[in-house]
Amino acid sequence: MATDNAVFEGLLDFEIPSIGRTCQTWYKLFGEIKPGVRPLIALHGGPGVNSAYLEILTDVTDGRPGPLIIYDQVGTGRSTHLPEKMGDTEFWNVQLFIDELNNLLKKLEIKEYDLLGHSWGGMLAASHAVQGPPGLKHLILSSSPASIPLWIESQHTLRATLPQDTQDTMIKHELEGTVQSKEYQAAVGVFYSRHLCILDRLPGPVAEGFACIGQDPTVYMTMYGIPQRKDSKEFNITGSLKDWTIIDQIEKIQVPTLVTNGAQDEATDGTVAPYVEKLPHGKWVKFEQKMSAETPVREGYIDFEVASTGQTYQTYYKLFGELAPGVCPLIALHGGPGVNGAYLEILTDVTNGRPGPLIVYDQIGNGKSTHLPEKMGDTDFWTVQLFVDELNNLIRKLEITEYDLLGHSWGGILASSFVVQGAPGLRKLVISSSPASMQLWIDAQEVWKAQLPKEVRETIEKHEKDGTTDSKEYEEAVGVYYSRHLCTLDPMPAPIASGFECIAKDPTVYLTMNGPSEFTITGSLKTWSIIDQIEKITVPTLLTNGKYDEAADLVLAPYVEKLPNGKWVQFKKSSHMAHFEEREEFMKVLGDFLYGDGAGKVGYD
């Protein structure tokens, strides 16, 4: 936050007659309350999060006379918590929070004020406004519904646009009452990434709010509750807000009112429509870009003819930005083999705001591209050349004449194999966490495996020897390895986890090309090596890996030694997913290389 105003924090006594107790409301004041100035009071959402994510509103109040006031509502953040009131729907009602707001106005001696409510905070603000508070001058209802039934209806509408497997997962767990499961949370994460916040990395203050609910879910669980279903078609919430509506009282809001929502908002147009229709002095602003993203996104399919089968398959791709003459896209090749391209969408951190778009695609057999489970075990079909041909096909069909190329893990194997065949139009190459040969990869896994706890190592070796690598015990042991050398973040970011789910749903490509695990390579990649051809890679090339990467230094060594025009950067706090684990630093390095003078001599950075 970059405010120059004075900042003050404090606690206000809040007497609640129904429990005969004085609680405390924590508040934060940016600026000064004094006669003749009108503060902006901001009400946070949830219910159950804290107010930190609204501090950003100092962007508006800084340099103006009126201060910003935010506060953590009772039961949340730094205000008094009442976990013993879990489930008490008579206690946790909207009027309790109206009383708290009135108490704050009284204790801070505020005569006139503007009021902003976001999400649940908008419901609170509207409920306060219809009671005719004399000092209220302007009202802002941001991404907030006019009724919970409309909110539920919007959830149905938006969920219907999710991938079918995501919908099925949500329905299954809501029917079974297992919404606390990891699988359900991952599915909800897909929804949130589209309709709550589309930024790849949830901003810290927003994430902090979710953490507040995790630490004390009393308010959220009692007022909102958990989604429940009686059948596969309809779900509802269970808390004290489930029947809330302001629709019949909207005309009582006589102050100038601004209503806002986003084009992809979970607070859809339908949820704010009653405000738009009924407010006596209302204005509606809809942010047409996807929340704060300015990059157009296009998805599509490209026909890919495979001569060996005489069949035409489809390659799914996603374009962030626009292809136009004179711009150089970054094409990103996902790993696996067998995952999808979603975990590379984060690279928009680098391409956004620059002329060249980002292109990710699901390689054949993966994600949303054509699947060929009947080709399980066919090592003559699943070859590196198949994927080189697919990449050439994509470049040709999209009419790309100049491009940069990034390959991560297996994607780096594909990228280097593609480049040594000529790759006309290639400007710069990035090989991220990828080996120069599969034998070096196997050697690196043995080095890391030897450093695992003895019981974990023995479990892995036992099941590989017995051929029981599909056992739960083996998966748990490999999970320990992955937590050290694949992704150190806990929980694993959803886009990475979704890649593993792709392999689980259709292991054809992974099992045929790689084999049962990272330690046991039995597939068509077993003898792959680019070492003798590295000198053919003459374009500026960036090599990256993490200090704890399963792609250890030894797997990159031939590139470091032989690349004519290379640069090697190691990320000291990362394993295999440095673009997530050290996101800011990774994107800086990548951006400097692609768009600055980033082609230097090989060496450590």
N, C-alpha and C positions, 0 to 999 in steps of 0.2 A: 504494500500500500504506500502511496506517495503523497499523503496529505501533509501539509505544513501546519494545519490547525492543531490546537491543543487537544490532547486525548485524555479522557478521564474515564475510569471504571469505578463502579460502585455497586452496592447492594441496597435494595429497598425492602422494607418490611411489608408483607402482604398478608393481612389477616383473613383467614378463611373460616367464617362462622360455622359451616357445616361440620367441621372437624375440630373446632375450638383450638386452632393452632395458628401461630404466626409463621409463615414461610418467608423466604427471601427471593427476590427477583434480581438477578445480576444484569446490569446494563453497561453499555459503553457509549460514550458521548464524544463525537468528533467535532470540536468547535465549542462555542459557549452559548449557554441559554441566557438571554438577557431581554429586557423589555423591547418590544418593537420588532423582534426577529421571529420568524416562524420556522421551527425545526421540521425536518422530514423524519418521521418515525417509520421504521421498516419492520414488518412482521414476517418472521421466517416460516418456512413450510414444514412439512413432515406429515402429521405432527410427530415430534420426537427428535428432530435434528436440532442443531444449535444455530446461532445467528451469524457465525463467522463468515459464511459465504455471501452475506449482504454488505460486508465492509467495503466491497468494490463500489458501492454507491457513492463513496466519497469522490469518485470521478465527477459526479454531478454537483455535490455540495461544496467541494473545495473552491475557494475564491468567491463564494456567495455568502451573504450574511447568516443565513439559517444553518444550524448544525445538523448533522446526522445522528440519530439515536437508534441503536439496535439493542435488543435484549433477548436473553434466553428465557423462553416461557417456562413457567413452573413445571417441574418434572423433567427439564432438559438442561443440557450444558452445565453451566456453573450455578444455576438456580437450584432451589431446594428440590431434592428427589423424594418421591414417595412410593417406593417399590411395593410397600404393603398395600397399596391401592390398585395393584394389578387386577384387572377384570371388573373393577367397580365402575360400571358405565353411568351410574347416577352421579358419581363424583366428577368423572372426567367428561364434562360437557362443554359446549361452546360458551355458555354463560360464564363459566369459571374463568375463561381466558379474556372475555370482555371485561369482567370485574378486575382482572389483573391489569389490563391496559388502562382502564379508568383510574386505578390506583397509581399507576406510574405517572399519568397526566397530573393527578392531584399532588403527589409527593414532589414532583419536579416543578410544580407551579407553572405548568404550561397552559397558556390561555388560548393560543391559536396554533394550528399545526396542519401539516399535510401528512397523509397516511398512505403507505405503500404496503400491499400484502402480496406475497408470492406463494402460489400454490395453496396449501392449507392456510397460509397467512392471508390470502385473499378472501377465503371463506370467513375467517375471523374479522377481517377489515369490513366486509360487507355487512356482517351481522352486527358489528359495532355501529356502522353508518346508519342503518335503518332505525336505530334507537334515537336518532336526532341529536348527536353530540353538538353542542353550540360552537365549539372552537374549531371544528373540522372545516378546512377551506378547500382542499383538493384531495381526490382519492385516486389511487392507481391500483388496479386489479390485474396482476401479472400472472399469466398462465394458471388461471384459477377458474373452477367450474361454478356454474350457477346452481347446480344440484349434484349430489352424489349419484343418483340414478343416471343422470346424463354422463357422468364420469365413467360409470360402469359400462354404459353403452359405447363410449369411445374406446374403452379397453377392448371390447369385443371387436370393434371395427379394425383397430390397429393390429391386434393379434392375428387377425385373418390374413394379414399381409406378410407375416413371418414365414420363414421356411417351414414346410410341413413337419419335419422332424422336431423342430423347436416347439411348434404348437402341440404336437402329440406328447412331448415330454411334460409341458406345463399342465395339460389336461390330465394326464396320468397321475401326477403327484397331487393335484388338487382334488381329484376323486379319492385318492388313497389317504389324503391328509398328511402327506410326507413333504410338505413344502419347505422344510428345513434342510432337505437333502442337497448335496453338492450338485447333483444333476439338475435339480430344479433351479437352484441359484444360478447355474451357468446359463440355463435357458432364459431366465429373467434378465440376466446380463445382456443377452442379445437384444431383448426388447429395450432395455435402458439405453443401450448404445445407439439405438435408432431414435428414441422418443423422449429420453430424459436429458442426455448430454451426448452429442455426437463427437466430442473431442476424444481422440484416441486415449489420451491420458486424462483421467478425471481430475480436474483441478483440485489442489490440496484442500481448500476450504469446503468444497462440495463433498469430497471423500470423507473429510472429518465429520460432516453431518451424518453420513451413513454409519460411521464408527460410533457416534453417540447412540444411535438406535441399537447397535450391537451391544454396547456396554450397559444400557438400561432401556429395554424395549417396552417399559410399562405404558407410557403414553401412546406410543404407536400401536401396540397390540390391543389396547383397550378401546381406543377411539377409531382406529382404522381396522385392525384385526388382520386375519390371514384370509387369502382367497379360498373359498370353499365351493364345491360343486355338488349339485344333486344329480346331474347327468352331464354328458359330454358337451352339451350345447350352451349351458348357462352357468356362470359363476357369480358370486356376490361376495361382499365383505361382511364381517361379523361384528364390527365395533359400533360405538355409540353414534358415529357419523353416518351410518348406512342409509338413513332416511333423510338426511339433511337436505334442505332446499331453501333458497332465498327468492325463488322465482315470483311468488305472489306478493313480495314486498319490495321489489326492485324500484317501483315508482317513488318509494319513500326516500330514496337516495337523491337529494336535491343539489348536492355540490357538483362542480365540474369533475367528471370521472374519465380517466383514461383506461381502456381495456386493451391488453396486449396478449399475444400468443405467437408461437412460431409455426412455420409451415409444416414441420414434422412433429409438433408438440404433442405430448400425451394429453394436454388440454386442447383438444381439437376444436375446430370452429363450432361444432355442435354444442360443446360444453359452455361456450361463451355467448352463443346466439341469443339467449333470453336477455342478457345485458345489452347487447347491440340493439335489440328490438324495443326494449322498455325503458332504458335510462333516459330521464328527461334532459340531461346535459352530458351526454356521453360521446366519446370518440374511440374508435377501434383502430388499432395499428397492428397489422400482422406482419411479422418478419418473414419475408418470403424465402430468403436463403435458409438453408438447413441450419437453424439456430445461428451459430456464429461462423459457419463455414461458408466460404465464398467460392469454392472450387466446384464447378459442375461435375457430376458423376454420371457415367454412362456404363451400362452393362450390355453384353451381347454375346452372340455365339458365332464362331467361324467354322465353316466346313473344312474338314481335314481328311483328305483322301489318302488311304494307306494302301499302297500297291500290293503288298504281300497278301492282303486279305481281299482286295477288290472291293472294299467297303469305304463308305464316307462316314466319318465320325464328327463329333462337334467339340470344339474347344471353347470353354466359357472364359470370358475376359472381363475385366473391369478397368475403366479408364477414368482417372482423376485429372480433369483438365481437358484441354482441347488439342486435337491433332490439327496442325495447320502448317502450311509451307514455311520453312525456315526455322521451325522449332525442333528441339532435340529431346524426345521423350526418354525417360528412364524406364527400362523394361526390367522387372524384378522376377527372378526365377526361384520358386519355393523349394524347400528341402524335402526330406523324406528318405527315399521316394515313397509317396503315398499320402502325404498330407495335402492340404489345400493352400491357396495363396493368401488367405485372409490375414495371416499374421505379418504379412509384408505391407499391408495397407498403411501401417504406421509410418512408412517412408514418405508419406505426404508431408510430414514435418519438414522435409528437405525440399520437395518440389512445389509446395504451395507458395504462391507469390513469385514464382519464377516461370518463364515462358513455357518450358517443356513439361508435359504432363507425366504422371506416373501410370504405368500399365502393369497390372498383375493379372495372372491367369492361372486357372487350374489345369495342370497338365493332364493329358489323356489318362483315363483310369482313376482320376482323382476328383474330389469335390463335385462341382456342378457340370463337369465335362463328361463325355461318354464313358461309361464303365463297361469293362469286359471281363466279368468274373469267370467266363468260360475259358479265358486264357491263363488261368492260374497255373503256374509251373512251366509255362511256355517260354523258356529262356531265349529261344530263337526270335520270338516276337518282341518281348520286353527288353530292348537293347537301348544303349545310349543313342544310337543313330536314329531310332524312332523319335526320340524327343528333340534331337537336333533338327530333324525334318519338320516337326511340329512348330518349333520356333521360327524356322525359315518361312513356313506357311503363314504364321501370324504376321510376320514382318511384311510379307508380300501382300497379304489380303488387306492389311491396314494401310498399305501404300506408304510405309515408313522408309525414308531414304537415309536418314542419319539418326543415331540413337546411342545412348549409354546403356550398359548392361550390368546388372548386379545379380550374382548367384550366391545364395546362402546354402551352406552344407551340401547336400546332394545337388542343389541348384548351381553351386560353384563347379562341381564336376561337369554338369551339363554345359555351363558357360564356357569353361576352358576347352571342352571338346568341340564346341561350336566355333570358337574363335580360331583354333588351329586349322580349321577348314577354309579360312579366308575371311568370312564375316565382312563383306563390303558394307560400308556405312557406319561401322562401329567407331565411335569416338573415344570412349573411355570404358574401362572394365573394372569391376569391383568383385573380388573373390573373398567372400566372408565366411570364416569358420569352415573351411573346406580343404580336403586333403589333395595332395598331388598324386597319391596312389592309395588303393585300398589296403595294400599290405602295411603301409605306414599308419593308416587308420587303425588297423587291427593291433599294431604294435603299441599305439598310443592308448588304446583301451586297456591293454594288459598292464601298462604302467599305472594308469589311474586305478584300475581294479585292485592292484596290489596294495594300494593305500586305503582301501575300504576296511571297516571293522571286520575282524576275522570271521564272525558268524555270518555277516552279510556276504562276504566273499565266498565262503563255503556253501552258502545256500545257492548262490548263482551257479557255481561250478557243479554242484550236485544235480541241479535240475537240467543243466545243459548236457551233462553226461547221460542222465536218464531219459532225455528227450521230453521232459515235462515242463517246457518253458511257457505253457499256457496255464500253469498253476498259479493260485493266488499268492502263495508264498514266494514264488519266483518274481511275480510282478511287484510285490512289496519290496523285495531286495533290490530290484532294478530301479524302483522308485527312489531309494536312497542314493543310488548312483546318479540318477537324473537330477536330484536336488542339489548335487554338488557340481555336476559337470555339464548339464544341459540347460537348466534354468534355476538360479538361486532364489528367485522371487517366490514368496509364499503369501497368498496363493498364486499359483501359476496364472499368468494373464489369460483371459478367456480366449483370445484368438489363437494362442499357442495350444491351449487345451483342446480347442475345436479341431486342430490338426490331428491330434492323437485320436480323437473320436472318429475322424475320417478313416484312419487306418483300421480301427476296430470294426467299423461298419463294412469296409471292403478292403481286406488285407492283400488283395491280389498283387498289386504292384510292389508293395513292400516285401512280401514274402518271396516273390519271384526274383526280384532284383537284388534285395539285400539278404534276406534270410530271417531267422526267428528273432534276432536281437542285434544290438550294436556290437556285441562281443563275438557273435557267430555269423560270419558272412559266408553264405553258401550259394547265393544267387548269381545272376548274370554279371554283377559288378565285381565279383570276387577277384578277378585278375586285372581289373581296370587300372591303368596308369597313364599319366600325361607327361611323366618326367622326361622322356626322350624327345618331347615335342615343345617344351616350354619356350625355347628360343623363337618359335614361330609367333609367339604372342608379343607383338611389337607396339601395340597401343599403350598409352599410359595406364598402369594397372595399380589399384590399391588392394593390398592384402590386409585383412583384419582377423583377429581372434581374441579370445579372452584369456586371462591368465590361468583360469581353471577350466578352460574349454576342453570338451572331449576332442575337439580339433586342436590338440596340443601343438606346441611349437615345432615338434619334429615332423608333423604332417605337412607343415608349410615350408620347411627348410629348402626343398628343391626349388620352389618358386623364388624364395629369397636369394638363393645362389644364382639362378639362371635367368630370371626375367631381365630383358634388356632395358626396360623402362618402368621399374616398379617402386613401390613404397609400402612399407610394412608398419602397421600400427597395432599395438597390443593394448587392450583395455584391462586395466589392472584389477578391477573389481568385478569382472564378469566371467561367465562361463560361455555357453554356446549361443546365448541370446543377448549379445551386447546391445543390440538396438532397442531392447527393453530394459536391460539391467543397468546400463549407463546411457540412457536415452539421449540426454542433452549433449553429452560429450561425443557420442557416436554420430549424432546428426551434424554436429559442428565439423567433425573430421570429414564426413561424407560430403557435406555441402562445400567445404573448402576445396576438396579434391575435384568435385564435379564442376563447380562454377567459379573457382578461383585458380590460383597457380598451385595446384595440388599434386602435380606430377614431379616427385623428387626422386632422389636416389634411394635405393633399398637401405633400410636401417630401422632401428628401434625408434619409436616415438613414445 
